[in-house]
Structures are given as structure tokens and as C-alpha cells.
Amino acid sequence: MKNILNILFLLIVTASFGQQKQLRDSIIAFQKHINEEYADAKTSPLLPKDLKKFKSLEFYPINEKLIIKAKFVRTPDEKPFEMPTSTDRKPIYVKYGEAHFSIAGKPYKLNIFQSQDLKKIEKYKNSLFLPFTDLTSGVESYGGGRYIDLQIPAGDEILIDFNQSYNPYCAYNHKYSCPIPPQENDLKVEIIAGVKKFKK
């Protein structure tokens, strides 16, 4: 019996370690991908003068405590609305659901949105959009908030990895039109993960 329990414990530890490594690898891949995108003149939002000296974005160290399994609550009766942006553009979004979670024992909620234009495109039909601000906004991270790209979950849980939060293009170039995170998605906590403010 003792041997069976030891084997089960080892299996659980091994599975947990494997999952942890997979999540870290995913964050490293995200950082590599975004740096490659920003270094390429064809895809970079950077101004030409910033692109010339660009080597890497600045990231917070990987914070495994901010890889969060949140409770996902679908909100199917929401009406489409015009989301304010940094310009006169008003893209149509709908509130798709809510993420409920805790950080350091305190409860938080974030609204998750779906673009009504992007959902018509096959590649993005399951894409969700999570814009937020937090207590680092305007200090160590971009004042206009950050974004996380998500996928429609299969069940009532959704993984929110704040290590994969990134700045809107407006953080690098004023010519872009970027959605402004709604007031209800302002987190009264420091999200010390993801992309930092761009230092020109």
C-alpha cells in the first residue's frame, strides 16, 4: 500500500512539474514571438527611429503566481457596444463573459470581450479580448493598460496568464487606434508580469 501511495505521489509531482515547464515554455515562446514581430520592419509597430536600435522589449521576470485558473462565467445576453479607443474609431465588441479569481487571497473580476468583426474571420472566430489596467499602469507598465489574447474555453474555467500581457500598439506609435480598457477592468493590485512600459 505504501509503495502504491509513493508511486501516486511521484506521478502527481511529475505531472505538476511537466505542466509547470509547459507553461514556462509557452511564456518564453510568447516573448520570443513578440520580439521577432517588433524587430521586423514589415510587422513592427515601432517608429523607424526606435526600430533602428530595437533589441528586445522589457519584460517582468516570469511570475508563476500570475498564471491563474479563473472561474469563467458566460454572459450570453449582453448587447454589442462601441468600445472607446485612442482615436475616433469605435469598434463593436460584446461582453462575452467574466473571469473570477483571487490574487494573494483577494477576489477580483475581469470582463472578457469578443470583437464582432474578428469573430467573422475563421482564424479568429474563437478569439477573446481581455484589456485591463492595474496599479503598475503609468508607473512600470504602459499607462493606457495592457491586453491579453484568450480563446473561448470549453468549460467553466479559463487560464489567464498575465505573463503574456502586452502593450497596445499605441504605446509605441501614436498613429494606431487602440481600445481603452473599461473602468470595470481596473485591477486594484500590481500585476508584476508581462511587458513593461516601452523606454524610448
ChimeraX attribute file (.defattr): number of C-alpha atoms within 10 A of each C-alpha:
attribute: neighborCount
match mode: 1-to-1
recipient: residues
	/A:1	6
	/A:2	7
	/A:3	8
	/A:4	9
	/A:5	10
	/A:6	11
	/A:7	12
	/A:8	12
	/A:9	12
	/A:10	12
	/A:11	12
	/A:12	12
	/A:13	12
	/A:14	12
	/A:15	12
	/A:16	12
	/A:17	12
	/A:18	12
	/A:19	12
	/A:20	14
	/A:21	12
	/A:22	12
	/A:23	15
	/A:24	17
	/A:25	12
	/A:26	15
	/A:27	18
	/A:28	14
	/A:29	13
	/A:30	17
	/A:31	21
	/A:32	13
	/A:33	12
	/A:34	16
	/A:35	17
	/A:36	15
	/A:37	14
	/A:38	18
	/A:39	21
	/A:40	13
	/A:41	14
	/A:42	8
	/A:43	10
	/A:44	18
	/A:45	22
	/A:46	20
	/A:47	13
	/A:48	12
	/A:49	9
	/A:50	15
	/A:51	15
	/A:52	11
	/A:53	10
	/A:54	15
	/A:55	12
	/A:56	13
	/A:57	17
	/A:58	15
	/A:59	19
	/A:60	14
	/A:61	11
	/A:62	17
	/A:63	15
	/A:64	14
	/A:65	13
	/A:66	19
	/A:67	18
	/A:68	17
	/A:69	15
	/A:70	19
	/A:71	17
	/A:72	23
	/A:73	17
	/A:74	17
	/A:75	14
	/A:76	10
	/A:77	10
	/A:78	11
	/A:79	10
	/A:80	16
	/A:81	13
	/A:82	12
	/A:83	17
	/A:84	17
	/A:85	15
	/A:86	15
	/A:87	13
	/A:88	8
	/A:89	13
	/A:90	15
	/A:91	17
	/A:92	15
	/A:93	20
	/A:94	20
	/A:95	20
	/A:96	21
	/A:97	20
	/A:98	19
	/A:99	21
	/A:100	18
	/A:101	18
	/A:102	14
	/A:103	13
	/A:104	8
	/A:105	7
	/A:106	8
	/A:107	9
	/A:108	16
	/A:109	17
	/A:110	20
	/A:111	21
	/A:112	26
	/A:113	19
	/A:114	24
	/A:115	20
	/A:116	15
	/A:117	12
	/A:118	16
	/A:119	15
	/A:120	11
	/A:121	11
	/A:122	9
	/A:123	9
	/A:124	14
	/A:125	16
	/A:126	15
	/A:127	18
	/A:128	22
	/A:129	19
	/A:130	20
	/A:131	24
	/A:132	23
	/A:133	26
	/A:134	20
	/A:135	17
	/A:136	20
	/A:137	20
	/A:138	13
	/A:139	11
	/A:140	15
	/A:141	28
	/A:142	22
	/A:143	16
	/A:144	21
	/A:145	26
	/A:146	27
	/A:147	22
	/A:148	19
	/A:149	15
	/A:150	18
	/A:151	14
	/A:152	17
	/A:153	14
	/A:154	8
	/A:155	10
	/A:156	11
	/A:157	15
	/A:158	21
	/A:159	15
	/A:160	19
	/A:161	22
	/A:162	23
	/A:163	27
	/A:164	24
	/A:165	23
	/A:166	26
	/A:167	22
	/A:168	20
	/A:169	15
	/A:170	17
	/A:171	21
	/A:172	19
	/A:173	15
	/A:174	14
	/A:175	12
	/A:176	15
	/A:177	18
	/A:178	21
	/A:179	22
	/A:180	19
	/A:181	20
	/A:182	15
	/A:183	9
	/A:184	11
	/A:185	18
	/A:186	18
	/A:187	17
	/A:188	11
	/A:189	14
	/A:190	14
	/A:191	20
	/A:192	21
	/A:193	23
	/A:194	27
	/A:195	24
	/A:196	21
	/A:197	24
	/A:198	14
	/A:199	9
	/A:200	8
